[in-house]
């Protein structure tokens, strides 16, 4: 039986900056196609650094990391990065912000417009395509950012606390919308969050990280079927998973300095 190659594979990876302390140590992780993996752990444990390594923004120090079978920098065209800040250009409309990656790739104007309109429709923002970022709410800005990331049909989506600055109600709604978008435009996801509930709702795997140095402490499988409905959050099995991840987080909490 033919095995499916991993989307991302870490093998004994270590990361340090120059002669500084080790940031990540002995990272061994295999990401399968269509995984939605959330990384959660104390501040400073290297969650965001993992995304930077995968994106090719930062190299590993020792060990090996492959993305879709090649070095991370060689896979940049097949992945997209969404940050906590929507990073929209204020002088461009939502439509033109979404078109930007295609414009940078030299795609024809008609093609750019068609794809951008489709992506804005996908995230429910077709009616505000001509709005500027200052006219959009925080949640709407993030949906524009997601639409922009999807214009190049990435196989891998990296999300670094994209909903962290939003209120809980907006965050929950965008969690649901992100999964709805993924059902239409499938991608593998690596997601950084500080919210246990968010990680449980979105993911099929949660990686709990420890700090000093950053390492993989535990992994929790989340086997609720997709699509996931809002009422899942009120189910006892959901709360049981939240409790399990929370317990693991307590094991890696950094004690306060005296």
NORUR-V593710 format. One record per residue. N is the residue number from 1. RES is the residue in one letter. OMEGA is omega in whole degrees, -180 to 180 (NA if undefined). Layout:
<<N;RES;OMEGA> <N;RES;OMEGA>>
//
This chain:
<<1;X;-177> <2;X;179> <3;X;179> <4;X;-179> <5;X;-179> <6;X;173> <7;X;178> <8;X;176> <9;X;173> <10;X;176> <11;X;178> <12;X;-175> <13;X;175> <14;X;179> <15;X;171> <16;X;179> <17;X;-180> <18;X;180> <19;X;-180> <20;X;-179> <21;X;177> <22;X;180> <23;X;177> <24;X;-176> <25;X;173> <26;X;179> <27;X;176> <28;X;-175> <29;X;176> <30;X;-179> <31;X;-179> <32;X;175> <33;X;177> <34;X;171> <35;X;166> <36;X;-175> <37;X;175> <38;X;175> <39;X;-179> <40;X;-178> <41;X;-178> <42;X;177> <43;X;178> <44;X;-178> <45;X;175> <46;X;-180> <47;X;-179> <48;X;178> <49;X;177> <50;X;179> <51;X;179> <52;X;178> <53;X;-179> <54;X;-178> <55;X;-177> <56;X;178> <57;X;-179> <58;X;-179> <59;X;172> <60;X;180> <61;X;174> <62;X;-176> <63;X;-175> <64;X;175> <65;X;175> <66;X;177> <67;X;-175> <68;X;173> <69;X;-178> <70;X;176> <71;X;-176> <72;X;-178> <73;X;-179> <74;X;-179> <75;X;-176> <76;X;-178> <77;X;-176> <78;X;178> <79;X;179> <80;X;-174> <81;X;176> <82;X;-177> <83;X;178> <84;X;174> <85;X;-177> <86;X;176> <87;X;176> <88;X;176> <89;X;-171> <90;X;-178> <91;X;178> <92;X;175> <93;X;176> <94;X;179> <95;X;-177> <96;X;174> <97;X;180> <98;X;179> <99;X;-168> <100;X;179> <101;X;179> <102;X;178> <103;X;179> <104;X;177> <105;X;178> <106;X;179> <107;X;179> <108;X;-175> <109;X;-178> <110;X;179> <111;X;178> <112;X;-177> <113;X;-179> <114;X;-178> <115;X;-179> <116;X;178> <117;X;180> <118;X;-179> <119;X;177> <120;X;175> <121;X;-178> <122;X;-180> <123;X;174> <124;X;-176> <125;X;-179> <126;X;-176> <127;X;-180> <128;X;-178> <129;X;-177> <130;X;178> <131;X;173> <132;X;-178> <133;X;-179> <134;X;-180> <135;X;-175> <136;X;174> <137;X;178> <138;X;179> <139;X;179> <140;X;177> <141;X;-179> <142;X;177> <143;X;174> <144;X;179> <145;X;178> <146;X;178> <147;X;179> <148;X;-179> <149;X;-176> <150;X;-176> <151;X;-178> <152;X;178> <153;X;-177> <154;X;173> <155;X;-176> <156;X;179> <157;X;179> <158;X;-175> <159;X;-177> <160;X;-178> <161;X;-175> <162;X;-177> <163;X;-173> <164;X;-177> <165;X;-175> <166;X;176> <167;X;-172> <168;X;-179> <169;X;179> <170;X;179> <171;X;-180> <172;X;-180> <173;X;-180> <174;X;172> <175;X;-180> <176;X;-180> <177;X;179> <178;X;178> <179;X;177> <180;X;177> <181;X;-179> <182;X;178> <183;X;-180> <184;X;-179> <185;X;-171> <186;X;175> <187;X;170> <188;X;-174> <189;X;167> <190;X;-166> <191;X;177> <192;X;180> <193;X;170> <194;X;-176> <195;X;179> <196;X;-179> <197;X;179> <198;X;-180> <199;X;-179> <200;X;-178> <201;X;-172> <202;X;-159> <203;X;164> <204;X;175> <205;X;175> <206;X;177> <207;X;177> <208;X;-176> <209;X;173> <210;X;-176> <211;X;173> <212;X;-5> <213;X;178> <214;X;-180> <215;X;180> <216;X;-176> <217;X;-177> <218;X;175> <219;X;-180> <220;X;176> <221;X;177> <222;X;-169> <223;X;174> <224;X;-178> <225;X;170> <226;X;-2> <227;X;-179> <228;X;-175> <229;X;180> <230;X;-177> <231;X;176> <232;X;-177> <233;X;-180> <234;X;-177> <235;X;180> <236;X;180> <237;X;177> <238;X;180> <239;X;178> <240;X;178> <241;X;176> <242;X;180> <243;X;180> <244;X;180> <245;X;179> <246;X;178> <247;X;179> <248;X;177> <249;X;178> <250;X;179> <251;X;-176> <252;X;179> <253;X;177> <254;X;-179> <255;X;-180> <256;X;179> <257;X;-178> <258;X;NA>>
//
